[in-house]
């Protein structure tokens, strides 16, 4: 059956559609047409759908193919190496996200193809509404890509595999840019261009999903340890998932961050990698990233490691100034910025009560703010003031430890004169990423 040509495959799909229309379940059809479906690659499905649209098959009938496509895609792409992925595991959830995204992309392509052939104005507007809804759903794809880019790629790069992440990220970025562009385009009446761009987006998303499921994910399942997946799981839960997590995965190992990984790929691992990964990533050999992140004398700041000299320079280079008063309302630290100067401060205020660092007319106000921060009534307070011709924003933020204990207050002074007085100039300089 795998030797069927595209026309014959199209006729099989049409037969399946008729069966779906008559109420036969997907599982029954998948079983009945199993051998034929094995001969239809996921890349051929959009081509067949395009032919069905041209032949005038009702769009709602073709939409029913999305579930079939996802089922076919799952069987075609999720290799035997991934069969033992536990439910709720981050890789399991990434696969589920791809099924969700594929179904949305599939539907988008069908509506886009229909729009390209529509002649009635009301029908065009109806199709545009469907496309707009699907684009809004697909813009959530950024959360999927962020998990791949920020959580998974670092583990690959540590092992010396950098080409694959760069290529995938570039393709993902293309999708993000196109999604952003079509949002504006949807406000126009350029139906041909909308149809073209929507199809490009749908096909681009499907291609990336193919690469992830067929190449990236099987490679990750070979390369990453349970501890590495545990760290990915913790961070991914903070970003959030596009699908419901009905089962919570509990790792047996403690989280291992990329900087803790040695990055050596064993011969056994190498043998198990998908052939495409070997070709793309391992040609010419792979040299693990041996950079040691933590140095003697580094301070562990929970979100990173830095030495004292770097920390001093960091505070001096911020485009704002900060003053820290501890839980006793005593000034313990302030920074001196290289940019616009805020309030006048000197080392003589160290150890001084923070309210005494302000004019007496403001003393009651400062005490009130501090009491609200201490009690938990507020986490921060914001107010604005002027220094000569400069417009200053002041934020007073409560500092608390992981248990919620009050540690003190941070006063942040920021000069926003240019932004306030020249908002259009500030908008002109915005770089959308």
C-alpha positions in Angstrom: 0.0 0.0 0.0 3.0 2.3 0.6 3.4 2.6 -3.2 0.1 4.5 -3.7 0.5 7.7 -5.6 -0.9 11.0 -4.3 -4.1 10.7 -6.3 -4.8 7.3 -4.9 -4.0 8.5 -1.4 -6.4 11.4 -1.9 -9.2 8.9 -2.8 -8.5 6.9 0.4 -8.7 10.1 2.5 -12.0 11.0 0.8 -13.3 7.6 1.6 -12.3 8.1 5.3 -14.0 11.4 5.3 -17.3 9.8 4.1 -16.9 7.3 6.9 -16.3 10.0 9.5 -19.3 11.9 8.2 -21.4 8.7 8.7 -20.3 8.5 12.4 -17.5 5.9 12.3 -14.9 6.6 15.1 -11.4 7.6 14.4 -10.0 4.5 16.2 -12.1 2.2 14.0 -11.0 4.0 10.8 -7.4 4.0 11.9 -7.5 0.3 12.5 -9.3 -0.4 9.2 -7.0 1.8 7.1 -3.9 1.2 9.1 -1.8 -0.1 6.2 -2.8 2.7 3.9 -2.3 5.4 6.5 1.3 4.1 7.1 2.0 5.0 3.5 0.8 8.6 3.9 3.5 10.8 5.5 2.4 13.8 7.6 4.0 16.0 5.0 1.6 14.7 2.4 -1.6 15.5 4.4 -1.6 19.3 3.6 -1.2 18.5 -0.1 -4.1 16.2 -0.1 -6.2 18.7 1.9 -5.3 21.3 -0.7 -6.7 19.1 -3.4 -9.9 18.4 -1.4 -10.5 22.2 -1.0 -10.0 22.7 -4.8 -12.6 20.0 -5.5 -15.1 21.7 -3.3 -15.2 19.3 -0.4 -17.0 21.2 2.5 -14.5 22.8 4.8 -16.1 21.5 8.0 -15.7 18.0 6.6 -12.0 18.5 6.0 -11.5 20.0 9.5 -12.5 16.5 10.8 -9.2 15.3 9.3 -7.2 17.3 11.9 -7.9 14.6 14.6 -7.0 11.9 12.1 -3.8 13.7 11.1 -2.7 14.1 14.7 -3.4 10.4 15.4 -1.4 9.5 12.2 1.3 12.0 13.1 1.6 10.5 16.6 2.1 7.0 15.3 4.4 8.1 12.5 6.7 10.3 14.5 6.8 9.1 18.0 9.4 6.4 17.7 9.8 3.3 19.9 12.5 5.0 21.9 9.8 7.4 23.3 7.2 4.8 24.3 8.3 4.7 27.9 8.0 8.4 28.6 6.0 8.7 31.8 2.8 10.7 31.8 3.3 14.2 33.2 7.0 14.1 32.3 8.1 17.3 30.6 8.9 15.4 27.4 5.4 13.9 27.5 3.9 17.4 27.9 6.0 18.8 25.1 4.7 16.0 22.8 1.2 16.8 23.9 1.7 20.5 23.2 2.9 19.5 19.7 -0.3 17.6 19.1 -2.3 20.7 20.2 -0.3 23.0 18.0 -0.4 20.6 15.0 -4.2 20.5 15.2 -4.5 24.3 15.3 -2.0 24.6 12.4 -3.8 22.0 10.4 -7.1 23.9 10.8 -5.4 27.2 9.9 -4.1 25.7 6.7 -7.5 24.4 5.7 -9.2 27.8 6.3 -6.4 29.6 4.5 -6.8 27.4 1.4 -10.6 27.9 1.5 -10.1 31.7 1.7 -8.0 31.6 -1.4 -10.9 30.1 -3.4 -13.8 31.9 -1.7 -15.8 34.4 -3.9 -18.7 35.4 -1.6 -17.8 38.4 0.7 -19.7 37.0 3.7 -17.9 33.7 3.3 -14.6 35.5 3.2 -15.4 37.4 6.4 -16.4 34.2 8.1 -13.2 32.5 7.1 -11.2 35.6 8.3 -12.9 35.2 11.8 -11.9 31.6 12.0 -8.3 32.4 10.9 -8.1 35.2 13.5 -9.2 32.9 16.3 -6.7 30.3 15.2 -3.9 32.8 15.0 -4.7 34.0 18.5 -4.5 30.4 19.7 -1.2 29.8 17.9 0.4 32.9 19.3 0.6 30.8 22.5 3.3 28.9 20.7 5.9 31.2 22.2 5.5 29.5 25.5 6.3 26.2 23.8 9.4 27.6 22.1 10.6 29.3 25.2 10.7 26.0 27.0 12.7 24.5 24.1 15.1 27.5 23.8 15.7 28.3 27.4 15.4 25.0 29.2 16.5 22.3 26.7 19.0 24.0 24.3 21.5 24.7 27.2 21.8 21.0 27.9 22.6 20.3 24.2 25.1 23.1 24.0 26.9 21.8 27.1 27.4 18.6 25.2 28.9 20.6 22.3 25.7 20.3 20.1 25.1 24.0 19.1 24.2 23.8 15.4 20.8 22.1 15.9 19.6 24.6 18.6 20.7 27.6 16.4 18.9 26.3 13.3 15.7 25.4 15.3 15.6 28.7 17.1 16.0 30.6 13.8 13.0 28.7 12.4 11.0 29.3 15.5 11.8 33.0 15.4 10.5 33.1 11.8 7.2 31.7 13.0 6.9 34.3 15.8 7.7 37.2 13.4 5.1 35.9 10.9 2.4 35.5 13.6 3.1 39.0 14.7 2.8 40.3 11.1 -0.4 38.5 10.2 -2.2 40.0 13.1 -1.9 43.4 11.4 -2.6 42.0 8.0 -5.9 40.5 9.2 -7.2 44.1 9.6 -6.9 44.6 5.8 -9.0 43.2 3.0 -6.0 41.6 1.2 -7.5 38.1 1.3 -5.0 36.6 -1.1 -2.0 37.8 1.1 -3.7 36.6 4.3 -4.3 33.2 2.8 -0.7 33.0 1.6 0.8 34.1 5.0 -1.6 31.8 7.0 -0.6 28.8 4.9 3.1 29.7 5.4 2.6 29.8 9.1 0.7 26.6 9.3 3.3 24.7 7.2 6.2 26.3 9.1 4.7 25.1 12.4 4.1 21.6 11.1 7.7 21.4 9.8 9.2 22.4 13.2 6.9 19.9 15.0 8.2 17.2 12.6 11.8 18.1 13.5 11.1 18.2 17.2 9.2 14.9 17.4 11.3 13.0 14.9 14.8 14.3 15.7 15.1 16.5 18.8 13.0 14.7 21.3 14.3 11.2 20.6 17.9 12.6 20.9 17.0 14.3 24.3 15.5 11.0 25.6 18.9 9.4 24.9 21.1 12.2 26.2 19.4 13.7 29.3 19.4 12.2 32.7 16.5 12.1 35.1 18.2 14.9 37.1 18.4 17.1 34.1 14.7 16.4 33.3 13.9 17.3 36.9 15.5 20.7 36.5 13.7 21.2 33.2 10.4 20.2 34.9 10.8 22.7 37.7 11.5 25.6 35.3 8.9 24.5 32.7 6.1 24.6 35.3 7.0 28.2 36.0 6.6 29.1 32.3 3.4 27.1 32.0 2.0 24.5 29.6 -0.4 24.8 26.7 -2.1 21.5 27.7 -3.6 20.2 30.9 -1.2 18.4 33.2 -3.5 15.7 34.6 -0.7 13.7 36.1 2.2 15.2 38.1 5.6 13.6 37.4 7.8 13.1 40.4 11.5 12.5 39.6 13.6 10.3 41.8 16.8 12.4 41.2 17.5 15.9 42.4 17.6 18.7 39.7 20.8 19.0 37.7 21.4 22.3 36.0 23.3 22.7 32.7 26.4 24.2 34.3 26.6 21.0 36.5 26.8 18.7 33.5 30.1 17.3 32.2 28.6 17.0 28.7 30.4 13.9 27.4 28.4 11.9 24.9 29.2 8.2 25.4 29.6 5.7 22.5 26.4 4.0 23.7 24.5 7.3 23.6 26.0 8.1 20.2 24.8 4.8 18.8 21.2 5.4 20.0 20.9 9.0 18.6 18.6 9.5 15.5 20.6 9.4 12.3 19.6 13.0 11.5 21.0 14.2 14.7 24.3 12.5 14.0 24.5 14.1 10.6 23.5 17.6 11.8 25.3 17.7 15.1 28.1 15.2 15.2 29.8 15.6 11.8 33.4 16.6 12.5 33.1 15.5 16.2 31.6 17.2 19.2 33.6 19.0 21.8 31.8 19.4 25.2 31.6 22.9 26.7 34.0 22.7 29.6 33.4 26.2 31.0 33.2 26.1 34.8 30.6 28.5 35.9 31.3 28.7 39.7 34.6 30.1 40.7 36.3 30.3 44.2 34.9 33.3 46.0 31.7 33.6 44.0 28.5 34.7 45.8 25.5 32.4 45.2 22.7 34.9 44.4 20.1 32.1 43.8 19.7 33.1 40.2 23.4 33.1 39.5 27.0 33.4 40.7 29.1 36.6 40.8 32.1 37.9 42.7 32.4 41.0 44.8 34.2 43.1 42.1 31.6 42.2 39.5 28.7 43.0 41.9 30.1 46.4 42.7 30.5 47.3 39.0 27.0 45.9 38.3 25.4 48.2 40.8 27.4 51.2 39.4 26.2 50.3 35.8 22.5 50.2 36.5 20.5 53.1 35.0 19.0 53.7 38.4 20.1 54.0 42.0 19.1 51.9 45.0 19.2 52.3 48.8 18.8 49.4 51.1 17.4 49.7 54.7 17.3 46.6 56.8 14.4 45.3 59.0 15.5 47.8 61.7 15.0 50.7 59.2 18.8 51.3 59.2 20.6 52.2 55.9 23.1 49.4 55.1 23.9 50.1 51.4 23.4 52.4 48.5 24.6 52.4 44.9 26.2 55.2 42.9 25.2 55.2 39.3 27.2 56.2 36.2 24.1 57.8 34.6 21.7 60.4 35.9 22.2 61.2 39.6 19.2 60.7 41.9 19.1 61.9 45.5 22.3 63.1 47.2 23.7 60.4 49.4 27.1 59.8 51.1 28.7 57.1 53.2 27.8 59.0 56.3 24.2 57.8 56.0 25.3 54.2 56.6 23.7 53.0 59.8 21.3 56.0 59.9 17.5 55.6 60.2 16.0 55.7 56.7 13.3 58.2 57.7 16.0 60.6 58.9 17.4 60.6 55.4 14.3 62.5 54.2 13.0 66.0 55.1 11.0 66.1 58.4 7.8 66.9 56.4 8.1 63.5 54.7 9.0 61.5 57.9 5.5 60.4 58.7 4.9 59.4 55.1 8.1 57.3 55.0 7.2 55.6 58.3 3.7 54.8 57.0 5.1 53.2 53.9 7.6 51.1 55.9 4.9 49.9 58.3 2.7 48.9 55.3 5.6 46.9 53.8 6.4 45.3 57.1 2.8 44.3 57.8 2.4 42.8 54.3 -0.4 45.3 53.5 1.7 46.3 50.5 4.6 44.8 48.7 5.7 48.1 47.2 4.9 51.8 46.9 5.5 54.1 43.9 5.6 57.9 43.9 6.9 60.6 41.6 8.9 63.7 42.3 11.0 66.4 40.6 14.6 67.4 41.1 15.1 70.6 39.2 14.0 69.9 35.7 14.3 66.1 36.1 11.3 63.8 36.6 12.1 61.0 39.1 10.2 57.8 39.8 10.7 56.3 43.3 9.8 52.7 44.2 10.0 51.4 47.7 9.9 47.6 47.6 9.7 45.1 50.5 12.4 42.5 50.6 11.4 39.2 52.1 13.1 35.8 52.3 11.7 32.5 51.0 9.6 32.1 54.1 8.1 35.6 53.8 10.2 37.1 56.6 10.6 40.9 56.2 14.3 41.7 55.5 14.1 45.4 54.8 13.2 47.9 52.1 14.8 48.8 48.8 14.4 52.3 47.5 14.8 52.5 43.7 15.3 55.9 42.2 15.0 56.2 38.4 15.2 59.2 36.1 12.4 59.0 33.5 12.6 62.5 32.2 13.2 61.6 28.6 10.4 59.0 28.5 7.9 61.4 30.1 8.8 64.4 28.0 9.4 62.6 24.7 7.1 59.6 24.6 7.0 59.4 20.8 10.8 59.3 20.6 10.8 56.5 23.1 8.2 54.6 21.1 10.2 55.1 17.9 13.2 53.4 19.5 11.3 50.3 20.6 12.8 47.1 19.2 10.2 44.3 19.1 11.9 40.9 19.9 
